[in-house]
Amino acid sequence: MKAGEIKIVAEQTPFRPFAVRLNNGAQYMFAKPGSIGAPEDYHTIFFFGASEWVMIDTDSIVEIIERE
């Protein structure tokens, strides 16, 4: 997955929830703007959950799932 594709989805205005599926099968749901963090280049993103955080290399993302 290209970092630019993640950036487009993550920076939509207004924010729309989305999930990413990784090549290892893990899936992370970004339900609100505060659940994602990233440097400007989006080559790495951070998922901030209720009691955990996960660093994700965007090269490991195989699918973006947009929610409504």
N, C-alpha and C positions, 0 to 999 in steps of 0.2 A: 504494500500500500504506500502510496506517495504521501509524504508529509504535507504537501500542499492540499491534498484532498481532506485530510484531517483538519487542517487549519480552516478551510472553508466552512465545514460543518460546525466546528467548535465556536467560530466567531459570528455565526448567523445572528442577525438582529431582527426580531426578538429571538432569544435563545430557544431552540427546539431540542427536547431530549433526544439522545441517541445512544446506541450501544456499539461496542467494538468486539469482534470475535477474533481471537488470536490463533496462530497456527498450532498451538498446543490444545485448543478447544476451550480455553478459558474465555469468559465473556464478562465485560464490565459495562454497566449502565451509568451513563452520565445524565442524571435527572435534572440537575440545576447547574448554573454557571460555576458555582463554587466547588463542584465535584471534579473539575478538570483544571490542570495547571500545565503550562508548557513554556519553554523558552521561545523566542521569536521564530526560530527555524522549524519548530514542531518535529524535530527528529526524535525527540523523546517526549512523551506526555506522562502526566501523573494523574492517577485516579485517587481521589480522596473520599473514602467511605466513612461510615459512622465511627468505626474503631480501627480502621486500617488505611494504609496508603500503599499504592503499587506504582512502580516506575515501569513504563511500557515503551519499548523500542518500536517506533512506528513501522519498521521493516517486518515486525512479527504480526501486524494486523492484516488479516485476510478479508475482513468484511466490516463495513459500516452499516449499521441497522438504524435507520431514522424512525423515530416514534412520533406520534401525534397526540 
